[in-house]
């Protein structure tokens, strides 16, 4: 006999999976202005390209006092030889703070691409 989940179990599974996917898109990102995004991306590129692990790059938008930082925590190479870095990113927007960890790998054109 085939196993069947109840409609309630299916709903719980959908909600659980939806919750997992939102963990990679921090809510404070939605409050960022285009200028914030530009500054944050510049800090990310600078930190991953030039900073040793444990030392980060910060950004501040003087128009709205939004700020953030990116601190590399580990550098490694994948089996294909691609360089990757784990990093800690922090946002401070409208009096709220959020921090999370992510990984980015260096593309052939030298851009750092977050691995999601």
Secondary structure, DSSP 8 states (H G I E B T S, - for coil): ------HHHHHHHHHHHHHHHHTTS-GGGGG--HHHHHHHHHHHHHHHHH--TT-EEEEEETTTTEEEEEEEEEEEE-TTS-EEEEEEEEEEETTEEEEEEEEEEE-TTS-EEE--
